[in-house]
Amino acid sequence: MPTYSHSRLNKFENCPLSYYYSYVDKPYVEYVQGIEGFLGNIVHNTLEKLYKELMLTKFNSLNSILQYYEKQWKENFTEDIVIVKKGLKAEHYHDLGRKCVEDYYARHQPFDEDKTIACEKRVTIKLDSGHRLCGYIDRLSEQEEGHYVIHDYKTSGRLPIQDQADQDRQLALYQIGVLQEFNDALDVDLCWHYLAFDKDIWSKRSEEDLDELKKNIISLIGEVEKAEKKGEFPCKEGPLCSWCMFSHICPAKGHEVLVENLPVREFKKEAGVKIVNQYVKLNNEIAELSGKLEEIKQDAFSYADQHELEKIVGSDAALKIYSGKSFSLAGLSAEQKEELEKLLKDEKLLKRFQLLDTRALGNAVAKEELEKGAVKKIKKFGEEKENKSLRIVKK
């Protein structure tokens, strides 16, 4: 039985195919690091040094911490790191990371708000189903005896609202792990440090919240295991595709990756590109012709009405005009359906239209197959339309 993690389950939810590549098939792909991940690692490492050395009674000045940040960036940055967002360069991310460290230091110094228990603390979450999850807490601290805080550092450029934080699954899972490991844990707070905004977001989970979360995770693991058993891992396109390391072998993104860097002339000659361009061109022409055809059809209806005709002749063929009525009961609310069913029952029509077959009932109303009194009552539930059609016939 595998050990799951929040990120593993999250990957399955975001894209089952990416999950398959990562944890089942495991094809060899060259690892490509994105600048966002690199920035996050450097900032995390810097704050980890700050707190680990504080645990050893060593207090680092802001200057020494920034020197460490610069050293880490210089030693680890390579030109292979990918920057997806257009118009941004490595120095923009470097400066953002430095500002994150400076702002955090200024907000929390002298760092005596709590006592650090561990940095990068590994936790295991045991579920009633026998499954296990593991994760790593950026920093676990104790504010007072039995009152723990789970800290998570975020360098993301998106600041969530409180409701989103209250629904976050990752730190709530870590809370379960802390409660299972620390017998003295009476209370646990969750804290996200959104460093790019110099803001902290706090949240709490009740025992009922955690019980519900465990049930949901067991259910989600069941979906994963079902997919693995059936071998069904559909691709799900989304905003994270730009950062996916499997895009070149993905059925949804593979062709895009194949042609995106081709010179313009080669791009236009590529077989798949030519097929799409031809299809789009013809589809646009058909749409344009369909619009024109509809205009001519309306002209034919108007001409036939004006001259009281059912057929209009041309040089080699004729247009036959068909007229009729329809009655639609589409889009009824549950309350309207209940009221209509009562009406049909009163009119002794419910048996004829079992399970409220609105299409059959609408046809019966349009063709005036029912009692006039019943028709009048039923009509208030729907919309009557005049329908016209035509087809080409021989002269």
TAZI-V490959 format. One record per residue. N is the residue number from 1. RES is the residue in three letters. PHI is phi in whole degrees, 0 to 359 (* if undefined). PSI is psi in whole degrees, 0 to 359 (999 if undefined). D_FIRST is the distance of its C-alpha to the first C-alpha in Angstrom with 2 decimals. Layout:
# TAZI-V490959
n={N/N}
res={RES/RES}
phi={PHI/PHI}
psi={PSI/PSI}
d_first={D_FIRST/D_FIRST}
This chain:
# TAZI-V490959
n={1/2/3/4/5/6/7/8/9/10/11/12/13/14/15/16/17/18/19/20/21/22/23/24/25/26/27/28/29/30/31/32/33/34/35/36/37/38/39/40/41/42/43/44/45/46/47/48/49/50/51/52/53/54/55/56/57/58/59/60/61/62/63/64/65/66/67/68/69/70/71/72/73/74/75/76/77/78/79/80/81/82/83/84/85/86/87/88/89/90/91/92/93/94/95/96/97/98/99/100/101/102/103/104/105/106/107/108/109/110/111/112/113/114/115/116/117/118/119/120/121/122/123/124/125/126/127/128/129/130/131/132/133/134/135/136/137/138/139/140/141/142/143/144/145/146/147/148/149/150/151/152/153/154/155/156/157/158/159/160/161/162/163/164/165/166/167/168/169/170/171/172/173/174/175/176/177/178/179/180/181/182/183/184/185/186/187/188/189/190/191/192/193/194/195/196/197/198/199/200/201/202/203/204/205/206/207/208/209/210/211/212/213/214/215/216/217/218/219/220/221/222/223/224/225/226/227/228/229/230/231/232/233/234/235/236/237/238/239/240/241/242/243/244/245/246/247/248/249/250/251/252/253/254/255/256/257/258/259/260/261/262/263/264/265/266/267/268/269/270/271/272/273/274/275/276/277/278/279/280/281/282/283/284/285/286/287/288/289/290/291/292/293/294/295/296/297/298/299/300/301/302/303/304/305/306/307/308/309/310/311/312/313/314/315/316/317/318/319/320/321/322/323/324/325/326/327/328/329/330/331/332/333/334/335/336/337/338/339/340/341/342/343/344/345/346/347/348/349/350/351/352/353/354/355/356/357/358/359/360/361/362/363/364/365/366/367/368/369/370/371/372/373/374/375/376/377/378/379/380/381/382/383/384/385/386/387/388/389/390/391/392/393/394/395}
res={MET/PRO/THR/TYR/SER/HIS/SER/ARG/LEU/ASN/LYS/PHE/GLU/ASN/CYS/PRO/LEU/SER/TYR/TYR/TYR/SER/TYR/VAL/ASP/LYS/PRO/TYR/VAL/GLU/TYR/VAL/GLN/GLY/ILE/GLU/GLY/PHE/LEU/GLY/ASN/ILE/VAL/HIS/ASN/THR/LEU/GLU/LYS/LEU/TYR/LYS/GLU/LEU/MET/LEU/THR/LYS/PHE/ASN/SER/LEU/ASN/SER/ILE/LEU/GLN/TYR/TYR/GLU/LYS/GLN/TRP/LYS/GLU/ASN/PHE/THR/GLU/ASP/ILE/VAL/ILE/VAL/LYS/LYS/GLY/LEU/LYS/ALA/GLU/HIS/TYR/HIS/ASP/LEU/GLY/ARG/LYS/CYS/VAL/GLU/ASP/TYR/TYR/ALA/ARG/HIS/GLN/PRO/PHE/ASP/GLU/ASP/LYS/THR/ILE/ALA/CYS/GLU/LYS/ARG/VAL/THR/ILE/LYS/LEU/ASP/SER/GLY/HIS/ARG/LEU/CYS/GLY/TYR/ILE/ASP/ARG/LEU/SER/GLU/GLN/GLU/GLU/GLY/HIS/TYR/VAL/ILE/HIS/ASP/TYR/LYS/THR/SER/GLY/ARG/LEU/PRO/ILE/GLN/ASP/GLN/ALA/ASP/GLN/ASP/ARG/GLN/LEU/ALA/LEU/TYR/GLN/ILE/GLY/VAL/LEU/GLN/GLU/PHE/ASN/ASP/ALA/LEU/ASP/VAL/ASP/LEU/CYS/TRP/HIS/TYR/LEU/ALA/PHE/ASP/LYS/ASP/ILE/TRP/SER/LYS/ARG/SER/GLU/GLU/ASP/LEU/ASP/GLU/LEU/LYS/LYS/ASN/ILE/ILE/SER/LEU/ILE/GLY/GLU/VAL/GLU/LYS/ALA/GLU/LYS/LYS/GLY/GLU/PHE/PRO/CYS/LYS/GLU/GLY/PRO/LEU/CYS/SER/TRP/CYS/MET/PHE/SER/HIS/ILE/CYS/PRO/ALA/LYS/GLY/HIS/GLU/VAL/LEU/VAL/GLU/ASN/LEU/PRO/VAL/ARG/GLU/PHE/LYS/LYS/GLU/ALA/GLY/VAL/LYS/ILE/VAL/ASN/GLN/TYR/VAL/LYS/LEU/ASN/ASN/GLU/ILE/ALA/GLU/LEU/SER/GLY/LYS/LEU/GLU/GLU/ILE/LYS/GLN/ASP/ALA/PHE/SER/TYR/ALA/ASP/GLN/HIS/GLU/LEU/GLU/LYS/ILE/VAL/GLY/SER/ASP/ALA/ALA/LEU/LYS/ILE/TYR/SER/GLY/LYS/SER/PHE/SER/LEU/ALA/GLY/LEU/SER/ALA/GLU/GLN/LYS/GLU/GLU/LEU/GLU/LYS/LEU/LEU/LYS/ASP/GLU/LYS/LEU/LEU/LYS/ARG/PHE/GLN/LEU/LEU/ASP/THR/ARG/ALA/LEU/GLY/ASN/ALA/VAL/ALA/LYS/GLU/GLU/LEU/GLU/LYS/GLY/ALA/VAL/LYS/LYS/ILE/LYS/LYS/PHE/GLY/GLU/GLU/LYS/GLU/ASN/LYS/SER/LEU/ARG/ILE/VAL/LYS/LYS}
phi={*/290/267/268/214/300/295/294/292/296/296/297/293/290/197/304/292/297/300/301/297/285/240/246/285/51/292/287/224/288/291/238/268/271/296/296/294/298/302/301/297/295/294/301/299/293/290/296/300/304/280/296/283/296/297/262/74/266/261/267/287/300/298/291/292/292/298/295/302/298/295/298/297/296/284/250/286/227/290/283/293/271/247/278/290/291/85/252/239/301/295/296/289/301/293/298/298/297/295/302/293/298/295/295/299/296/288/251/298/272/63/246/292/203/249/287/270/194/247/50/284/279/236/242/249/260/253/298/284/97/286/229/237/228/197/233/273/304/209/249/228/233/279/210/303/84/249/261/229/260/257/225/267/237/256/300/270/238/259/283/275/300/301/293/297/292/261/298/268/299/291/295/297/296/299/302/297/295/297/284/270/256/295/270/288/259/212/224/254/247/224/255/260/274/292/293/251/54/228/250/241/249/205/229/232/277/299/294/301/291/297/294/298/300/297/295/292/299/296/295/298/300/295/297/295/295/296/294/294/275/70/250/226/293/282/230/288/191/295/277/301/296/254/279/281/255/300/287/246/279/297/271/244/302/292/300/294/298/254/297/254/289/301/307/295/292/302/290/272/298/303/295/298/297/300/297/298/295/297/298/299/295/298/294/295/297/298/295/293/298/296/294/298/295/299/295/299/295/298/296/298/296/297/296/295/298/256/53/245/248/215/240/261/237/294/241/207/224/250/264/262/243/236/186/243/223/223/252/245/289/79/290/284/301/293/294/298/297/294/292/298/296/297/297/295/296/272/58/244/295/295/293/245/301/58/49/284/294/292/295/295/298/297/295/292/298/273/55/270/249/301/301/297/292/300/299/291/290/299/290/269/222/225/267/230/266/252/224/215/214/214/281/230/290/293}
psi={122/156/123/173/166/315/324/314/323/323/321/318/319/319/105/327/320/322/315/313/321/321/347/294/319/56/152/125/146/125/128/121/137/156/327/316/320/313/314/318/316/316/317/314/322/314/329/317/317/310/326/322/333/325/335/15/11/121/120/135/163/321/317/326/319/326/319/317/313/320/315/316/312/320/335/341/136/160/349/345/129/134/111/318/128/143/357/147/170/323/332/317/322/313/324/314/319/318/322/315/316/314/319/317/314/322/323/351/147/22/40/20/331/180/123/126/319/153/144/49/122/129/148/133/120/130/156/337/352/349/158/147/153/159/175/124/127/311/132/128/168/122/319/171/123/357/102/155/130/118/140/126/130/128/11/150/13/124/117/160/169/319/322/319/320/341/357/135/327/304/332/322/319/326/318/317/319/316/326/330/323/107/337/2/111/331/143/128/152/131/124/128/101/92/326/339/357/46/144/136/128/152/158/156/134/169/322/320/316/323/318/321/316/319/317/322/319/319/317/319/324/320/320/312/324/318/320/322/319/343/32/109/80/151/139/106/146/184/341/354/327/339/6/132/353/11/330/343/7/133/337/331/350/317/322/317/322/321/351/333/9/146/154/316/316/323/314/336/345/136/313/319/318/318/312/315/319/317/313/319/311/321/320/321/319/317/319/316/323/320/317/320/321/321/315/323/316/324/320/317/316/317/316/319/317/321/8/55/156/348/136/130/150/198/312/352/181/162/123/126/130/133/151/176/151/158/122/135/23/150/21/140/166/322/319/320/318/318/320/320/322/319/315/323/317/326/5/40/355/324/323/325/64/145/26/68/93/330/312/321/318/318/320/322/315/322/3/45/356/170/141/322/318/319/316/319/321/327/336/347/347/200/128/137/151/122/139/145/165/159/156/130/170/151/999}
d_first={0.00/3.84/6.71/9.21/12.95/16.11/17.26/14.26/14.66/18.37/18.40/16.97/19.71/22.36/21.77/19.02/20.55/20.34/16.60/16.43/18.59/16.78/13.10/13.39/16.88/17.70/21.43/23.68/25.63/28.00/26.87/29.49/29.70/31.43/34.12/32.50/29.40/31.76/33.96/31.13/29.98/33.58/34.33/31.15/32.02/35.58/34.76/32.27/35.19/37.45/35.39/34.12/37.75/38.89/36.64/38.76/41.92/42.66/43.87/43.84/46.56/45.89/47.62/45.40/42.21/43.57/44.48/40.90/39.76/42.34/41.38/37.68/38.64/41.18/38.99/35.92/37.43/37.92/39.57/36.37/34.91/35.11/37.14/36.53/38.98/42.47/45.27/43.23/43.36/41.47/44.17/43.55/39.95/41.18/43.76/41.33/39.02/42.05/43.22/39.84/40.10/43.78/43.35/40.46/42.49/45.57/43.83/41.98/44.26/44.96/41.26/42.02/40.54/37.67/36.09/33.21/30.37/28.25/27.96/24.71/23.02/19.24/17.76/14.47/14.15/12.65/12.59/13.87/11.09/8.79/7.20/8.63/10.96/13.31/16.77/20.18/23.31/26.46/28.48/28.08/31.47/33.26/36.48/37.56/36.08/32.96/33.21/30.54/30.47/27.64/29.37/28.30/30.68/31.30/33.65/33.29/36.57/35.60/36.25/34.45/36.32/35.50/33.91/31.39/30.56/30.24/27.64/25.61/21.94/20.96/23.21/22.68/18.96/20.24/22.69/20.06/18.65/22.27/23.16/20.31/21.29/25.06/26.72/29.99/28.76/31.12/31.16/29.22/30.77/29.24/31.45/31.38/34.04/35.20/37.09/38.89/40.51/40.97/39.46/36.98/35.19/34.06/31.96/30.78/28.20/29.00/26.81/27.01/25.94/22.79/21.99/22.54/20.37/17.36/18.07/18.41/15.16/13.29/15.54/14.94/11.16/12.28/14.67/12.34/10.23/13.74/15.07/12.59/13.41/17.08/17.23/19.26/19.42/22.98/24.81/25.97/28.94/29.66/31.22/28.35/29.02/31.66/29.15/26.50/26.15/25.45/28.66/30.44/28.10/27.58/29.55/30.91/31.94/32.34/36.01/36.87/35.55/37.44/40.78/40.74/42.47/44.90/48.61/50.19/52.08/49.10/46.93/49.47/49.70/45.95/45.41/42.73/44.74/47.85/46.19/45.03/48.43/50.29/48.20/48.63/52.36/52.89/50.81/52.97/56.10/55.02/54.34/57.77/59.44/57.68/59.14/62.56/62.28/61.51/64.58/66.77/65.35/66.39/69.78/70.16/69.35/71.87/74.54/74.07/74.30/77.36/79.22/77.79/76.39/73.57/73.87/74.74/75.94/75.51/76.88/74.72/72.62/72.43/69.97/69.58/68.76/66.74/66.72/64.93/63.25/59.66/58.19/54.68/52.68/49.62/47.90/48.84/47.17/45.72/48.90/51.15/49.42/49.91/53.57/54.07/52.61/55.06/57.88/57.04/56.92/60.33/61.72/60.31/58.33/54.74/54.54/55.72/53.04/50.12/46.99/49.25/49.39/50.74/51.49/53.62/55.27/56.08/57.65/59.71/61.00/61.87/63.76/65.51/64.48/64.27/66.91/68.30/67.60/63.93/63.68/65.16/62.69/59.66/60.79/60.14/56.38/56.36/58.23/60.89/61.26/63.82/62.18/63.87/62.89/64.78/64.56/66.76/69.14/72.17/75.50}
